[in-house]
Amino acid sequence: MIKDLTLHNRRHQVIRAIEKNNISLSDADRQQKYQLMAESPYRFFRGTSHLFWQDMFNDWRFSLFGGVPGSQTWIQGDAHVYNFGAFANHDGEVIYGLDDFDDAVV
């Protein structure tokens, strides 16, 4: 849980979270990833989705998620055009929809 979050220490918390999340990478792979992330905000956010989920789960409003009957839904954290496609459903019918759920929560 994020404790005592302030604008003053947010930068340090983000850096620590990025370091912790990438500790299993080799030094060379980590440096390459960090260089790519530095190229643009898009690449930074693609490489740090764990920050979004950390912030979301530590926000008090998350405890309200799905708490009212009929309010449960999924949150698709990576919904973009490349995560849609055609695939077969359980009945063998070809349907079109989201096909990448690596950043989703129900």
Sequence and secondary structure as in RCSB ss.txt:
>XXXX:A:sequence
MIKDLTLHNRRHQVIRAIEKNNISLSDADRQQKYQLMAESPYRFFRGTSHLFWQDMFNDWRFSLFGGVPGSQTWI
QGDAHVYNFGAFANHDGEVIYGLDDFDDAVV
>XXXX:A:secstr
   S  HHHHHHHHHHHHHHHTTTS HHHHHHHHHHHTT HHHHHHHTHHHHHHHHHHSGGGGGTT STT    E
ETT  GGGEEEEE TTS EEEEE   TTEE 
